Amino acid sequence: MKLTPSDFGGSVPVDGYGPGFFRVGGKVVQGAVLVTAAGAEPWGGLDDRAALTALAGRVDVLFIGMGADVAHAPADLVASLQAVGVAVEAMASPTAARTYNVTLSEGRRVACALLPL
């Protein structure tokens, strides 16, 4: 699915997604992806906590896309991110991508970690 463009002030939005991939800033990333205003990189999924805690001081909110369905992020992951000052919101990946884009367009310090559909 293609997402509606907006003004991102030079930041990198999620452009679209489909089965097993995300398109971020015009580039396709297969599998799970971590997206910040600076760009996208492959992400090792929920067990790749170092990549998420490294966001401390750079983002205020991390949207975690849990795949096709709404699910809770592991409580210990949420606690470790909150301990370093990163608020966490878990939702389905399509919703996380759209929410990331909206808050990014508002100039907020956000990131999203998306599990594939």
Secondary structure in CASP SS format (residue, H / E / C, confidence):
PFRMAT SS
TARGET T0000
AUTHOR 0000-0000-0000
METHOD secondary structure of the structure
MODEL  1
M C 1.00
K E 1.00
L C 1.00
T C 1.00
P C 1.00
S C 1.00
D C 1.00
F C 1.00
G C 1.00
G C 1.00
S C 1.00
V C 1.00
P C 1.00
V E 1.00
D E 1.00
G E 1.00
Y E 1.00
G E 1.00
P C 1.00
G C 1.00
F E 1.00
F E 1.00
R E 1.00
V E 1.00
G C 1.00
G C 1.00
K E 1.00
V E 1.00
V E 1.00
Q E 1.00
G C 1.00
A C 1.00
V E 1.00
L E 1.00
V E 1.00
T E 1.00
A C 1.00
A C 1.00
G E 1.00
A E 1.00
E E 1.00
P E 1.00
W C 1.00
G C 1.00
G C 1.00
L C 1.00
D C 1.00
D C 1.00
R H 1.00
A H 1.00
A H 1.00
L H 1.00
T H 1.00
A C 1.00
L C 1.00
A E 1.00
G C 1.00
R C 1.00
V E 1.00
D C 1.00
V E 1.00
L E 1.00
F E 1.00
I E 1.00
G E 1.00
M C 1.00
G C 1.00
A C 1.00
D C 1.00
V C 1.00
A C 1.00
H C 1.00
A C 1.00
P C 1.00
A H 1.00
D H 1.00
L H 1.00
V H 1.00
A H 1.00
S H 1.00
L H 1.00
Q H 1.00
A H 1.00
V C 1.00
G C 1.00
V C 1.00
A E 1.00
V E 1.00
E E 1.00
A E 1.00
M E 1.00
A C 1.00
S H 1.00
P H 1.00
T H 1.00
A H 1.00
A H 1.00
R H 1.00
T H 1.00
Y H 1.00
N H 1.00
V H 1.00
T H 1.00
L H 1.00
S H 1.00
E C 1.00
G C 1.00
R C 1.00
R C 1.00
V E 1.00
A E 1.00
C E 1.00
A E 1.00
L E 1.00
L C 1.00
P C 1.00
L C 1.00
END
